[in-house]
Each structure stands twice: as structure tokens, then as C-alpha cells.
């Protein structure tokens, strides 16, 4: 398993919020985590970007 980090932008009724999500199941796993925790539909996620965790 590989740990991946994503930044997601979510649109709420009161504006937008950026979340940092750590997932073992890739982008789809991050989306599932967000929709479960925020209790929002998948269409509320306007953007999700993978962050490289390279430490050279």
C-alpha cells in the first residue's frame, strides 16, 4: 500500500473549503473519505489534486 496525499476543494452552501486528505486507496478512496466525513455528494468536490510526497 502506498500513502497518497490530496488537496480537495469542496463547495458548501456557505462558501468553499480546502481539505488535505491522506488516503491508502488513491483518489477514489480520498473522495469516499470526504463524502463520508463531510456528508456531501461527490458533485460538491470541485477539485482534487494529488500532492507529491517526495523527500529527496
C-alpha positions as a printed NumPy array, in Angstrom:
array([[  0.   ,   0.   ,   0.   ],
       [  1.115,   3.499,  -0.768],
       [  0.102,   6.547,   1.239],
       [ -1.04 ,   9.396,  -1.009],
       [ -1.994,  12.941,  -0.028],
       [ -4.607,  15.041,  -1.809],
       [ -5.894,  18.602,  -1.54 ],
       [ -9.618,  18.817,  -2.237],
       [-11.794,  21.874,  -2.799],
       [-15.375,  21.434,  -1.628],
       [-18.241,  23.815,  -2.327],
       [-20.701,  24.253,   0.555],
       [-23.743,  26.488,   0.944],
       [-21.595,  28.906,   2.96 ],
       [-18.671,  29.024,   0.518],
       [-15.738,  26.783,  -0.308],
       [-13.25 ,  24.922,   1.847],
       [ -9.923,  23.201,   1.109],
       [ -9.157,  19.905,   2.821],
       [ -5.962,  17.869,   2.985],
       [ -6.773,  14.156,   2.786],
       [ -4.422,  11.203,   3.307],
       [ -5.546,   8.017,   1.577],
       [ -4.285,   4.464,   1.145],
       [ -6.775,   3.805,  -1.665],
       [ -5.826,   6.531,  -4.129],
       [ -8.045,   9.289,  -5.437],
       [-11.276,   7.288,  -5.183],
       [-10.51 ,   6.455,  -1.546],
       [ -9.947,  10.14 ,  -0.801],
       [-13.273,  11.01 ,  -2.442],
       [-15.048,   8.373,  -0.323],
       [-13.463,   9.753,   2.855],
       [-14.556,  13.303,   2.015],
       [-18.141,  12.396,   1.132],
       [-18.477,  10.333,   4.322],
       [-16.939,  12.829,   6.742],
       [-18.459,  15.968,   5.222],
       [-21.795,  14.255,   4.457],
       [-21.814,  15.764,   0.98 ],
       [-22.442,  14.427,  -2.52 ],
       [-19.494,  13.726,  -4.792],
       [-20.519,  16.639,  -7.033],
       [-19.686,  19.042,  -4.15 ],
       [-15.989,  18.242,  -4.68 ],
       [-14.976,  20.79 ,  -7.286],
       [-11.288,  19.854,  -7.454],
       [ -8.96 ,  17.196,  -6.076],
       [ -5.2  ,  17.303,  -6.657],
       [ -2.536,  14.792,  -5.645],
       [  0.42 ,  16.191,  -3.702],
       [  3.815,  14.595,  -4.276],
       [  5.381,  13.404,  -1.026],
       [  8.91 ,  13.092,  -2.4  ],
       [ 11.566,  13.934,   0.179],
       [ 14.862,  13.993,  -1.699]])
